[in-house]
Amino acid sequence: MRIVIAEDDTLLREGLGLVLGGEGFEVAASVDRPDALLAAVEEHRPDIAVVDVRMPPTHTDEGIKAAVEARRLRPGLAVLVLSAYVEQSFATDLLADGADRIGYLLKERVGRVDAFVEALRRIADGGTAIDPEVVAQLFAQSRQDDPLERLTPREREVLSVMAEGLGNGAIAERLFITENAVHKHIRNIFMKLDLAPDDHTDRRVAAVLRYLERA
């Protein structure tokens, strides 16, 4: 699986390359600027891009903008964005066109190699990996008139874990409940968020995006 890394911190960039190479990934390019990321995406046609949110020249949102542009240049590119802090608006920008093959993790998670590699493989397989802390803060900032207020505490827990990209079996294990209970809670979530069955819409993604958009 071919990867490009865009990170302006030399130590972290080199460390990521060593970790990913050791886990069997092919690191095609390792760069420190958003324009170099886009050039690497066009040249190497990677499967995954690992991108820092804040990059030169202004260290604000260059990484997010480059990630969005990289997915435009290479449709289907999996993107895992790394951030030192929870930055909700950046998460919603990245997810604006859908959550498939998208990850948003805090940099502190990179030290947990197994979890980091699992998140990479999940998004490469078409899934989503959103940091639990991002999910928690998004919930905390939801407005009182938001449809999410209709959810019970347990339904919020289920949606929170679902937003991390976990399937029903993994949600059941995380929350120590049965898969049947997870199915029931998810049905209730769809109903309370007014998400009717639709051949053109993934209701799981729509439920996650619903509260991301409200944050």
C-alpha positions as CSV (number, residue, x, y, z in Angstrom):
1,M,0.0,0.0,0.0
2,R,1.6,3.2,-1.2
3,I,1.7,6.3,1.2
4,V,2.8,9.9,1.0
5,I,3.5,11.9,4.2
6,A,3.1,15.6,4.5
7,E,4.4,16.9,7.8
8,D,6.7,19.9,8.4
9,D,8.1,18.6,11.7
10,T,11.2,16.8,10.6
11,L,11.3,14.4,13.6
12,L,7.7,13.4,13.3
13,R,7.9,13.1,9.5
14,E,10.9,10.8,9.7
15,G,9.4,8.8,12.6
16,L,6.2,8.3,10.6
17,G,8.2,7.0,7.7
18,L,10.1,4.5,9.8
19,V,7.0,3.3,11.6
20,L,4.9,2.8,8.4
21,G,7.8,1.2,6.5
22,G,8.2,-1.2,9.4
23,E,4.5,-2.1,9.2
24,G,4.8,-3.0,5.5
25,F,3.6,0.2,3.9
26,E,5.5,1.7,0.9
27,V,6.4,5.3,1.7
28,A,6.5,6.8,-1.8
29,A,7.3,10.4,-0.7
30,S,7.8,12.4,2.5
31,V,7.4,16.2,2.2
32,D,7.1,19.3,4.4
33,R,4.9,21.6,2.3
34,P,1.4,21.4,0.9
35,D,2.5,22.1,-2.7
36,A,5.0,19.3,-2.5
37,L,2.2,17.0,-1.2
38,L,0.1,17.8,-4.3
39,A,3.0,17.2,-6.6
40,A,3.7,13.8,-4.8
41,V,0.1,12.8,-5.2
42,E,0.2,13.4,-8.9
43,E,3.6,11.8,-9.4
44,H,3.2,8.7,-7.2
45,R,-0.6,8.1,-7.2
46,P,-0.6,6.9,-3.6
47,D,-3.4,4.9,-1.9
48,I,-3.1,7.0,1.3
49,A,-2.0,10.5,2.2
50,V,-1.0,11.3,5.8
51,V,-1.3,15.1,6.2
52,D,-0.6,17.6,9.0
53,V,-3.3,20.2,9.5
54,R,-1.0,23.2,10.1
55,M,1.7,23.6,7.5
56,P,3.8,26.4,5.9
57,P,3.6,29.2,5.1
58,T,1.0,30.4,7.6
59,H,0.6,27.2,9.7
60,T,-3.2,27.6,9.8
61,D,-5.3,25.4,7.5
62,E,-2.9,24.6,4.6
63,G,-2.9,20.9,5.3
64,I,-6.7,20.7,5.2
65,K,-6.9,22.6,2.0
66,A,-4.1,20.4,0.5
67,A,-5.9,17.3,1.6
68,V,-9.2,18.4,0.0
69,E,-7.3,19.3,-3.2
70,A,-5.4,16.0,-3.2
71,R,-8.7,14.1,-3.1
72,R,-9.9,16.2,-6.1
73,L,-6.7,15.3,-8.0
74,R,-7.0,11.6,-7.1
75,P,-10.6,10.6,-6.5
76,G,-10.8,7.8,-4.0
77,L,-7.5,8.8,-2.2
78,A,-7.6,7.9,1.5
79,V,-6.6,10.8,3.7
80,L,-5.6,10.7,7.3
81,V,-5.2,14.1,8.8
82,L,-3.1,14.7,11.9
83,S,-3.7,17.6,14.3
84,A,-2.1,18.6,17.6
85,Y,-5.5,19.9,18.8
86,V,-9.2,19.3,18.3
87,E,-10.2,21.7,15.5
88,Q,-13.8,21.0,14.7
89,S,-14.2,23.3,11.8
90,F,-11.3,21.6,10.0
91,A,-13.0,18.2,10.6
92,T,-16.2,19.4,9.0
93,D,-14.3,21.0,6.0
94,L,-12.6,17.6,5.3
95,L,-15.9,15.7,5.6
96,A,-18.0,18.1,3.6
97,D,-18.0,15.8,0.5
98,G,-18.5,12.6,2.4
99,A,-16.7,10.5,5.1
100,D,-15.4,7.6,2.9
101,R,-11.7,7.0,3.2
102,I,-11.2,9.9,5.7
103,G,-9.4,9.9,9.0
104,Y,-8.9,12.7,11.6
105,L,-6.6,11.9,14.5
106,L,-4.8,13.8,17.2
107,K,-1.0,13.5,16.9
108,E,-0.8,11.9,20.3
109,R,-2.4,8.8,18.8
110,V,0.5,8.3,16.5
111,G,2.5,7.0,19.5
112,R,0.0,4.2,19.7
113,V,1.3,2.3,16.7
114,D,-1.3,-0.5,16.6
115,A,-4.2,2.0,16.8
116,F,-2.6,4.3,14.2
117,V,-1.9,1.5,11.7
118,E,-5.5,0.1,12.3
119,A,-6.9,3.5,11.5
120,L,-4.9,3.7,8.3
121,R,-6.0,0.3,7.2
122,R,-9.6,1.1,8.0
123,I,-9.7,4.2,5.8
124,A,-7.8,2.5,3.0
125,D,-10.6,-0.1,3.0
126,G,-13.2,2.7,2.6
127,G,-14.0,3.4,6.2
128,T,-13.7,6.4,8.5
129,A,-11.4,7.0,11.6
130,I,-12.3,10.0,13.7
131,D,-10.5,10.7,17.0
132,P,-12.7,10.0,20.0
133,E,-11.7,13.3,21.5
134,V,-12.9,15.2,18.4
135,V,-16.2,13.3,18.6
136,A,-16.6,14.1,22.3
137,Q,-16.0,17.8,21.8
138,L,-18.4,18.0,18.8
139,F,-21.1,16.5,21.0
140,A,-20.4,18.9,23.8
141,Q,-20.8,21.9,21.4
142,S,-24.1,20.8,19.9
143,R,-26.9,23.4,20.2
144,Q,-29.9,22.8,22.3
145,D,-32.4,23.0,19.3
146,D,-30.4,20.4,17.4
147,P,-32.1,17.1,16.5
148,L,-29.3,15.4,18.3
149,E,-30.9,16.5,21.5
150,R,-33.6,13.9,20.9
151,L,-31.1,11.1,21.4
152,T,-30.8,9.3,24.7
153,P,-27.4,9.1,26.4
154,R,-26.9,5.5,25.2
155,E,-27.8,6.5,21.6
156,R,-25.3,9.3,21.8
157,E,-22.6,6.8,23.0
158,V,-23.4,4.6,20.0
159,L,-23.3,7.5,17.5
160,S,-20.1,8.7,19.1
161,V,-18.3,5.3,18.6
162,M,-19.9,4.9,15.2
163,A,-18.3,8.3,14.2
164,E,-14.9,6.8,14.9
165,G,-15.6,4.4,12.0
166,L,-16.3,1.3,14.0
167,G,-18.8,-1.4,12.8
168,N,-21.7,-2.8,14.8
169,G,-19.6,-5.7,16.3
170,A,-16.9,-3.4,17.4
171,I,-19.4,-0.9,18.9
172,A,-21.0,-3.7,20.9
173,E,-17.6,-4.7,22.3
174,R,-16.6,-1.1,23.1
175,L,-19.9,-0.4,25.0
176,F,-20.3,-3.9,26.4
177,I,-23.7,-4.5,24.9
178,T,-25.1,-7.0,22.3
179,E,-25.1,-6.5,18.6
180,N,-28.9,-6.6,18.6
181,A,-28.9,-3.7,21.1
182,V,-26.5,-1.8,18.7
183,H,-28.9,-2.4,15.8
184,K,-31.8,-1.1,17.9
185,H,-30.0,2.0,19.0
186,I,-28.9,2.8,15.4
187,R,-32.5,2.4,14.1
188,N,-33.6,4.8,16.8
189,I,-30.8,7.3,15.8
190,F,-31.9,7.2,12.2
191,M,-35.5,7.8,13.2
192,K,-34.8,10.6,15.6
193,L,-32.5,12.4,13.1
194,D,-35.2,12.0,10.4
195,L,-32.9,9.8,8.2
196,A,-35.3,7.7,6.1
197,P,-34.0,4.8,4.0
198,D,-32.6,6.1,0.7
199,D,-30.8,4.2,-2.0
200,H,-28.5,7.2,-2.6
201,T,-27.5,7.9,1.0
202,D,-25.5,6.0,3.6
203,R,-27.4,6.7,6.7
204,R,-24.5,6.0,9.0
205,V,-22.4,8.6,7.2
206,A,-25.3,11.0,7.2
207,A,-25.8,10.6,11.0
208,V,-22.2,11.4,11.6
209,L,-22.2,14.4,9.3
210,R,-25.4,15.7,10.8
211,Y,-23.7,16.5,14.1
212,L,-20.4,17.5,12.5
213,E,-22.3,20.2,10.6
214,R,-24.0,21.4,13.8
215,A,-20.7,21.8,15.7
